[in-house]
Amino acid sequence: MTEQTPLSVVLSQEELFVILAYLKVKSLMGLDPRVLDDLSEKEIRLVMGVAERALIARGFLGRGGDQKMQLHPAILALVGACAAPEQSLIMTQARLQAFQENLFFHTARQMIVVHTIPLTAVHQFVMLEDKDGIAKAVLSALKLDDKPAPPCAEGYLPDEMVTMARDAAQEEGQDAAEDVLSQSELPTNTAREFAASLAMPIANTTLVALRHRPEQDLAEGFTILEGANGLWLLKPENNLNGHADKSIALRPVSTQEVVAELKALLEFMKENE
């Protein structure tokens, strides 16, 4: 970890619990505290003790001028930015025949950090140079070619119908999904194209931006469905067109439109900085 290279560190799940204890923080996005629930207090002390000694051996934890144990400044900055962020972007991606991937981008003061989980119970923290790095990392993970939007109009669906159509497509194929969607107000060609994407999915990615506030976090987000026949932007709309139920705005989009939506989401994060 030098000034010439971006800060980056890989920690075990147990080491991360120890660091959070030193930070006096109880939780962190992407870390499930329930993994310790099945351990006795004696076992927890043993596990945490081993992890604490590992941090000392790695130089991440040591005695300060007052002889008290303290975290290395780089660890304090990297994990601290994720433990108490000002803004966050959460990216959850599921690809065909691949494990779900979660990326957590956090900003705090001048720090911008991406937290990933490359392996089970292994956490990586990488400092990004600037907020443009967030967009670059997201677009790299999306792996989008230059695609035109599917040739159909946008529409709206009840939230539960999206789930029903997806399940029908996975279990019985495109025709079954189209039958479900035919019960909605979607234009016929939109229902056909969307059913085709649900039946032949390539990736499903959800992006949620958060502006953290003491009283309540402010959130914006959407889902990008990449099907063999094109891209779709799905965005929740409450009380849409006077409907009491939650609805989903369904829009066929091109790669360029996805990039524009991502930029708008990042602008939302930066408001009132």
Disulfide bonds with the S-S distance in Angstrom:
none
